[in-house]
Amino acid sequence: MATSTTDTGTTAEGGALETRGIEPVPVAERHGRPGQLFWVWFAANISILGLPLGATLVASGLNITQAVLAAVLGSVGSFAIVGAVSIAGRRGGAPGLTLSRAVFGARGNIGPTLVSLLSRLGWETVNTTTAAFALLSLVTIVAGTSPSAKDHPVITIACIAVFVLCTVLVAGLGHAVLVAVQRWATWVFGALNIVVGGFLVATVEWAAVAAAAPAPSGAVVAAVGVIAAGTGIGWANASADMSRYQSPSVRAGSLVASAAAGAGIPLVLLISLGSLLAAGDPTLATADDPVAAIRDLLPAWMAIPYLVAAFGGLLLSNHLSVYSAGLTTLTLGVRLPRVYAVVVDVLVTFAGAIYFMLIADGFYPPFIAFISALAVPITAWVGVFAVDMLRRRHYDPVALMDTSRGSGYWYRGGIEPRATAAWALAIVVGYLFATVGPSAEPWFTGPLAGTWFGENGLAWVITFVVAAGVYAALGGAREQR
């Protein structure tokens, strides 16, 4: 029997190293509760990246009421999808992309897994870059020097290294440590965010907020799509990575609620605050260094707690992303212990952060382009996987770990043709309606991007409908034992 990882053992209890890789967790070891996941998702979404996301809503013409509505629908709605997908983790006790072998086949699953890994690495690079900007600003305040990264390449690289090291210390230790750290650190950095947020509210140009005219309804629809693609959709294929330790007795509705509320509360608050700030300072949405742009709105003495809160919030988000990326790397067949897979992943993001900070001319244009590009294939996977979950109640733990020709999930040449065809077709159709890249100079514009669906950012919705509909029509979602 061929397996995709050499990592074996059981999870950590009381802070020990988690030695389990991607193999399913035995039912006797699943004791998790939805309350744990609430804190995991809350912690992963208290980073300051919500502020520039909110700023982009105002930059697109929305007034504050519309921006808050888009924040609620986009973030809470997309994380409800995350919670729904996490039900598979409770059922099968394995990471999401490992369970995906049952849907796409041992070889057919390689495509969705690669896309997921790119998504995780991209988000980690964004987190690392933004956090390093925060730490660099903190250092330069103390030293009294210029906050420009390119003026201090050695200090900049050191700031990146500190963030990466802090990430590895938690994500490398594993599930039990991550859950504990995410819960308690949320109180610390959440409190700091509340204090900083109070001072940022004091800088809001309320006259500009009140004078803003409402945008057309189509712009609100598009904004919901931007928020959904930039928040929950990117986490959907990683949700089972955390829920695999949930007790089999946990209700499905509780998993959905824990994700939707856990992530939705901080996201709605931060995105709404970013929208308020941008009403008086539209340049916030396009700032090369969003950390510095927001810092400049605060009194000088408030900069230090703000930067600490920014660094901590991004670190909490990165813990979860790197943990998931390590499991995804193992699912691809990389034969490493889980902790080493984590190290490999952060080395990639280390290099990416150096590029963004010391070489690239801008930061957020490629960030928005990255969100737009990967939302389509990830949503296509969600569509197929969700339909499969409607009937599947069982995942064969032996077949999940067997990638040889004798595997119960080998199907035809290692590929489940209905799921793979639906996934690929949905991606093609989705990109027909998509515009990828900065709005001023897009990298790619689909031939149907000028339609109502394309102009309103609904390519990912069309992708989901096509993926789910085609897979169901082809006779997918039949229980495999």
Solvent accessible surface area in square Angstrom, and as a share of the most:
residue,aa,sasa,rsa
1,M,152,0.68
2,A,36,0.28
3,T,37,0.22
4,S,4,0.03
5,T,8,0.05
6,T,79,0.46
7,D,13,0.07
8,T,99,0.58
9,G,36,0.35
10,T,73,0.43
11,T,18,0.10
12,A,3,0.02
13,E,129,0.58
14,G,88,0.85
15,G,40,0.38
16,A,57,0.44
17,L,82,0.41
18,E,3,0.01
19,T,54,0.31
20,R,6,0.02
21,G,0,0.00
22,I,0,0.00
23,E,32,0.14
24,P,21,0.13
25,V,1,0.01
26,P,64,0.40
27,V,93,0.53
28,A,83,0.64
29,E,48,0.21
30,R,22,0.08
31,H,127,0.57
32,G,7,0.07
33,R,119,0.43
34,P,23,0.15
35,G,42,0.41
36,Q,73,0.32
37,L,5,0.03
38,F,47,0.20
39,W,51,0.18
40,V,0,0.00
41,W,4,0.01
42,F,37,0.15
43,A,0,0.00
44,A,5,0.04
45,N,11,0.06
46,I,7,0.03
47,S,10,0.06
48,I,5,0.03
49,L,13,0.07
50,G,3,0.03
51,L,4,0.02
52,P,2,0.02
53,L,8,0.04
54,G,0,0.00
55,A,0,0.00
56,T,29,0.17
57,L,3,0.02
58,V,29,0.17
59,A,64,0.49
60,S,71,0.46
61,G,39,0.37
62,L,4,0.02
63,N,23,0.12
64,I,42,0.21
65,T,99,0.57
66,Q,25,0.11
67,A,0,0.00
68,V,52,0.30
69,L,88,0.44
70,A,0,0.00
71,A,0,0.00
72,V,58,0.33
73,L,93,0.46
74,G,1,0.01
75,S,0,0.00
76,V,51,0.29
77,G,33,0.32
78,S,3,0.02
79,F,0,0.00
80,A,31,0.24
81,I,54,0.27
82,V,0,0.00
83,G,0,0.00
84,A,39,0.30
85,V,4,0.03
86,S,3,0.02
87,I,18,0.09
88,A,0,0.00
89,G,0,0.00
90,R,37,0.14
91,R,56,0.20
92,G,7,0.07
93,G,0,0.00
94,A,0,0.00
95,P,2,0.01
96,G,1,0.01
97,L,6,0.03
98,T,0,0.00
99,L,0,0.00
100,S,0,0.00
101,R,6,0.02
102,A,0,0.00
103,V,1,0.01
104,F,0,0.00
105,G,0,0.00
106,A,12,0.10
107,R,119,0.43
108,G,8,0.08
109,N,4,0.02
110,I,81,0.41
111,G,26,0.25
112,P,3,0.02
113,T,1,0.01
114,L,86,0.43
115,V,24,0.14
116,S,1,0.01
117,L,22,0.11
118,L,104,0.52
119,S,1,0.01
120,R,0,0.00
121,L,25,0.13
122,G,16,0.15
123,W,29,0.10
124,E,0,0.00
125,T,15,0.08
126,V,5,0.03
127,N,4,0.02
128,T,0,0.00
129,T,0,0.00
130,T,0,0.00
131,A,0,0.00
132,A,0,0.00
133,F,18,0.08
134,A,1,0.00
135,L,31,0.15
136,L,1,0.00
137,S,1,0.01
138,L,37,0.18
139,V,52,0.30
140,T,5,0.03
141,I,69,0.35
142,V,120,0.69
143,A,64,0.50
144,G,68,0.65
145,T,67,0.39
146,S,50,0.33
147,P,57,0.36
148,S,44,0.29
149,A,7,0.06
150,K,105,0.44
151,D,89,0.46
152,H,37,0.17
153,P,62,0.39
154,V,120,0.69
155,I,63,0.32
156,T,0,0.00
157,I,65,0.33
158,A,52,0.40
159,C,4,0.02
160,I,0,0.00
161,A,42,0.33
162,V,69,0.40
163,F,0,0.00
164,V,17,0.10
165,L,107,0.53
166,C,39,0.23
167,T,0,0.00
168,V,31,0.18
169,L,104,0.52
170,V,20,0.11
171,A,0,0.00
172,G,3,0.03
173,L,70,0.35
174,G,0,0.00
175,H,18,0.08
176,A,25,0.19
177,V,16,0.09
178,L,0,0.00
179,V,18,0.10
180,A,49,0.38
181,V,46,0.27
182,Q,0,0.00
183,R,109,0.40
184,W,161,0.57
185,A,16,0.13
186,T,4,0.03
187,W,147,0.52
188,V,90,0.52
189,F,39,0.16
190,G,13,0.12
191,A,53,0.41
192,L,43,0.21
193,N,26,0.13
194,I,135,0.69
195,V,76,0.44
196,V,5,0.03
197,G,12,0.12
198,G,45,0.43
199,F,67,0.28
200,L,3,0.01
201,V,58,0.34
202,A,83,0.65
203,T,46,0.27
204,V,11,0.06
205,E,96,0.43
206,W,134,0.47
207,A,84,0.65
208,A,39,0.30
209,V,15,0.09
210,A,90,0.69
211,A,84,0.65
212,A,41,0.32
213,A,74,0.57
214,P,95,0.60
215,A,15,0.11
216,P,105,0.66
217,S,89,0.57
218,G,15,0.14
219,A,27,0.21
220,V,19,0.11
221,V,51,0.29
222,A,22,0.17
223,A,4,0.03
224,V,31,0.18
225,G,3,0.03
226,V,58,0.33
227,I,0,0.00
228,A,3,0.02
229,A,12,0.10
230,G,5,0.04
231,T,6,0.04
232,G,0,0.00
233,I,3,0.01
234,G,4,0.04
235,W,19,0.07
236,A,0,0.00
237,N,4,0.02
238,A,4,0.03
239,S,1,0.01
240,A,1,0.01
241,D,4,0.02
242,M,1,0.01
243,S,0,0.00
244,R,0,0.00
245,Y,8,0.03
246,Q,3,0.01
247,S,15,0.10
248,P,66,0.41
249,S,84,0.54
250,V,4,0.02
251,R,190,0.69
252,A,38,0.30
253,G,51,0.49
254,S,40,0.26
255,L,1,0.01
256,V,42,0.24
257,A,56,0.44
258,S,9,0.06
259,A,1,0.01
260,A,12,0.09
261,A,42,0.33
262,G,0,0.00
263,A,0,0.00
264,G,2,0.02
265,I,82,0.42
266,P,6,0.04
267,L,10,0.05
268,V,27,0.16
269,L,121,0.60
270,L,20,0.10
271,I,0,0.00
272,S,17,0.11
273,L,20,0.10
274,G,0,0.00
275,S,1,0.01
276,L,28,0.14
277,L,7,0.04
278,A,1,0.00
279,A,25,0.19
280,G,32,0.31
281,D,43,0.22
282,P,85,0.54
283,T,92,0.53
284,L,3,0.02
285,A,10,0.08
286,T,99,0.58
287,A,18,0.14
288,D,84,0.43
289,D,29,0.15
290,P,0,0.00
291,V,0,0.00
292,A,17,0.13
293,A,25,0.20
294,I,0,0.00
295,R,33,0.12
296,D,102,0.53
297,L,48,0.24
298,L,17,0.08
299,P,51,0.32
300,A,94,0.73
301,W,166,0.58
302,M,3,0.01
303,A,5,0.04
304,I,82,0.42
305,P,35,0.22
306,Y,2,0.01
307,L,2,0.01
308,V,56,0.32
309,A,1,0.01
310,A,0,0.00
311,F,32,0.13
312,G,0,0.00
313,G,0,0.00
314,L,0,0.00
315,L,23,0.11
316,L,2,0.01
317,S,9,0.06
318,N,2,0.01
319,H,3,0.02
320,L,3,0.01
321,S,0,0.00
322,V,0,0.00
323,Y,0,0.00
324,S,2,0.01
325,A,0,0.00
326,G,0,0.00
327,L,0,0.00
328,T,5,0.03
329,T,7,0.04
330,L,0,0.00
331,T,9,0.05
332,L,48,0.24
333,G,34,0.33
334,V,56,0.32
335,R,141,0.51
336,L,51,0.25
337,P,51,0.32
338,R,1,0.00
339,V,41,0.24
340,Y,123,0.47
341,A,0,0.00
342,V,0,0.00
343,V,55,0.32
344,V,67,0.39
345,D,4,0.02
346,V,4,0.02
347,L,109,0.54
348,V,75,0.43
349,T,1,0.01
350,F,46,0.19
351,A,61,0.47
352,G,20,0.19
353,A,0,0.00
354,I,41,0.21
355,Y,110,0.42
356,F,37,0.15
357,M,4,0.02
358,L,36,0.18
359,I,111,0.56
360,A,16,0.12
361,D,129,0.67
362,G,20,0.19
363,F,3,0.01
364,Y,7,0.03
365,P,54,0.34
366,P,34,0.22
367,F,3,0.01
368,I,50,0.26
369,A,0,0.00
370,F,41,0.17
371,I,12,0.06
372,S,35,0.22
373,A,26,0.20
374,L,27,0.14
375,A,7,0.06
376,V,3,0.01
377,P,8,0.05
378,I,4,0.02
379,T,1,0.01
380,A,0,0.00
381,W,4,0.01
382,V,1,0.01
383,G,0,0.00
384,V,0,0.00
385,F,0,0.00
386,A,30,0.23
387,V,15,0.09
388,D,1,0.00
389,M,18,0.08
390,L,125,0.62
391,R,151,0.55
392,R,4,0.01
393,R,135,0.49
394,H,61,0.27
395,Y,11,0.04
396,D,40,0.21
397,P,66,0.41
398,V,95,0.55
399,A,5,0.04
400,L,0,0.00
401,M,19,0.09
402,D,15,0.08
403,T,41,0.24
404,S,37,0.24
405,R,169,0.62
406,G,70,0.68
407,S,10,0.06
408,G,58,0.56
409,Y,5,0.02
410,W,25,0.09
411,Y,61,0.23
412,R,186,0.68
413,G,40,0.38
414,G,0,0.00
415,I,66,0.33
416,E,9,0.04
417,P,52,0.33
418,R,57,0.21
419,A,0,0.00
420,T,33,0.19
421,A,52,0.40
422,A,0,0.00
423,W,30,0.10
424,A,46,0.36
425,L,85,0.42
426,A,0,0.00
427,I,29,0.15
428,V,88,0.51
429,V,33,0.19
430,G,0,0.00
431,Y,57,0.22
432,L,60,0.30
433,F,27,0.11
434,A,8,0.07
435,T,60,0.35
436,V,13,0.07
437,G,8,0.08
438,P,33,0.21
439,S,111,0.72
440,A,93,0.72
441,E,135,0.61
442,P,54,0.34
443,W,160,0.56
444,F,92,0.38
445,T,77,0.45
446,G,4,0.04
447,P,105,0.66
448,L,68,0.34
449,A,8,0.06
450,G,58,0.56
451,T,51,0.30
452,W,138,0.48
453,F,94,0.39
454,G,12,0.12
455,E,125,0.56
456,N,13,0.06
457,G,32,0.30
458,L,21,0.11
459,A,10,0.07
460,W,40,0.14
461,V,55,0.32
462,I,26,0.13
463,T,0,0.00
464,F,69,0.29
465,V,92,0.53
466,V,32,0.18
467,A,0,0.00
468,A,16,0.13
469,G,39,0.38
470,V,37,0.21
471,Y,5,0.02
472,A,55,0.43
473,A,90,0.69
474,L,86,0.43
475,G,15,0.14
476,G,5,0.05
477,A,6,0.05
478,R,136,0.50
479,E,62,0.28
480,Q,55,0.24
481,R,202,0.74
